[in-house]
Amino acid sequence: MRLSVIGCGYVGLVTGACLAEAGHDVVCTDIDRERIAKLNAGGVPIYEHHLDQILAFAHKAGKISYTADVGEAIRSGDAIFICVGTPPKDSGEADLSAIDNVARQIAAEAKTPKLVVEKSTVPARTGLELSRALAAYSKNSNVKFRVASNPEFLREGTAVSDFFHPDRIVVGVEDPSSAAELREIYRPILEKSFRCPVHNGTCPPGHKAEFLVTTINSAELIKHASNSFLALKISYANVIADLCEKIGANVEEVTHAMGLDARIGGQFLNAGLGYGGFCFPKDVQAFIHLSASVGVDFDILKATERVNKQRIDRYFEKIRQALWVVKGKRVAVLGCTITKTLTRHCRTPMPRSFAPSGMFSASSIGIAPENSWPANW
């Protein structure tokens, strides 16, 4: 199928590359002309395991192309994936201005009917507003738009593997034809009929992804509900750690035993500095704001956020207790990225933990990536 991807950031580039690898003809566009120029020159603006080889293979096969002309990208695709940023406002509400701008562009440039797919993380009801905006901005009554939600569940560092081996593929639609079209787009993933870059061609037998068809509102809510629940598990583990310190228990023993219960699971049940990255903080804030806007007081999620913010203060107090006088001391930081397979530290707790003014009295703070640690550390 002919697909267009608007936004060549983290989600957009991984989505476009993997859909091209799955056999579709993909055109990617972005407002950042330098990024498009770099992609056309064979460069990769972000790091993600396997992504460079997928892009190189797809480009050589003529399955992916890049353009700074958003109109060209819109006109070329039968389905358009919106992968633009939705950063938080000061209030915690998601900023959807980029989504609205893309709706204007699609309505102005489309000459044929389009399936418009939200891939960006957005609050519930956004799809309904997007559908209304496309109809309002369109000047051609003969061009019809169908809107769908297809939230991404990509983990930074393993995004390519996650795309090709998902637990579930969620599509929120308003009509059967949109569900059928999205199923066809993902058919190579569902049938494992693609060349897997993660397993050098052929995937081993394993779990088959479930293709879930829901309403648009449900699909949008699933993403926020999933991320917020994982953040909640992290904060829960951190409160357990505080309790363990007070009564002399070992938090790793406690959480390990908890995680062996299949109803609970051990993932995201690790005590530490708290959650960070770009997604969890903004998604928790957006979910709290959405709940408040419809009269639901999401107290447990507010507590999740409060506990997470307190982790840095608790960590800093431990440093004070260990060093007594911080002034003049040398502090080393081992590992600052979101995960060990990444090279960036976007909103990770570790760099923020040195923000308290007291830390600036240390004589030096050395930060080293994990791959540079001595072998015996």
C-alpha positions, 0 to 999 in steps of 0.5 A: 500500500502507499502510505505517508508518515507526517513527522520524522521524529522518534515514532514517525521514523521508526513507523515509516521504516518498519512499514517500508520493511514490511513491503509498503511504499512509504513517503515521510515528511517533516517540517525540519528541512535539515532532517529531511536532507540528512535522511536523503543523504543516507544519515539517521538523525536518531539512534535506535537498534537496527533502524539504520540497516532498515532505512538503508535496505528500504531506501535501496529497494525504493520502498521509502522516500523523504520530502520536505513538501508536506503536500506531496507526501499527503497526496501520495498516500492512501493512508496518512500516519500522523506522528507529530509531537504532543508536548505538555503545556504548563498545566499538564494538558497535551499541546495538540496544536501540531495535530491541528496544523496537520489537519489543516494541511491534509484538508488543503492538500488532499485530492482523493479520499484518505484514511488519517491515522493518529499515531501520536499519543493524544488524549481521548476525544482527539480523534473526534476533534480531528475528524471535525477539523478535517471536515471544517478545513476541507474546501473540497466536498468530494474528498472524504476523510476517515479517521482512526487511532493506532497508538504506538507501544514502542520502548526506546532502545527496542522500538524496532523489535517492538514494532515487528513483535508487538503484544497487540496492535490496537486500532480505533475506528468508526467504520469496518472499512477503516479496520479492514484497511489497517489490518491489511497494512499490518498483515505482514506483521500479523502473519510474520511474512516480512524479513525480520532485521532483529532475527536476521530474516526469520523470526523464531516461533512465539507469541502472535500479536492480537489485532484489537479493533476498538472505538477511537476513544478507547484506543486513545485511552488505552495508550495513556492508561497503559503508560500511567499504570507502568508509572504507577508500578514504579512509584509503588516499588519506590514507596515499598523501598522507603518502607523497607528502609524503615523496617530493615527489609530488602526491597529487591527481595520483596519486589522479586517475590512480588513479580513472580506472581503472574498477576503482578509481573516483575517488569517496572517493579524496580525501586530507584530514582523514579521514572523519566524519559519523554513519555511517562511524565507527560502521559501521566500529566495528560491523563490527570488533566483529562480525568479532571476535565471530565470530573474524575479525580484520579488521586492514585495517579496524582500520588504516583507523580508526587512520589516520583518527584520526591525521589530526587530529594530523597536521593540527594539527602542520601548523598548528604548523609554519605558525604556529610559536607558536599562542598569540595567532593568529587561525584561520579555518575555511571550511566545517564541514558533512559536505557542501556541501548540508548545514547540520549538522556531525555528527561531521565531522573539522573541528570535532574538529581544534580539540579539541587543547588547544594550539588553545585558546591561539589568540586566536580561531577563526572558523568560516564556512559555505561559502555565506558565503565571499567570491566570490574565495576 
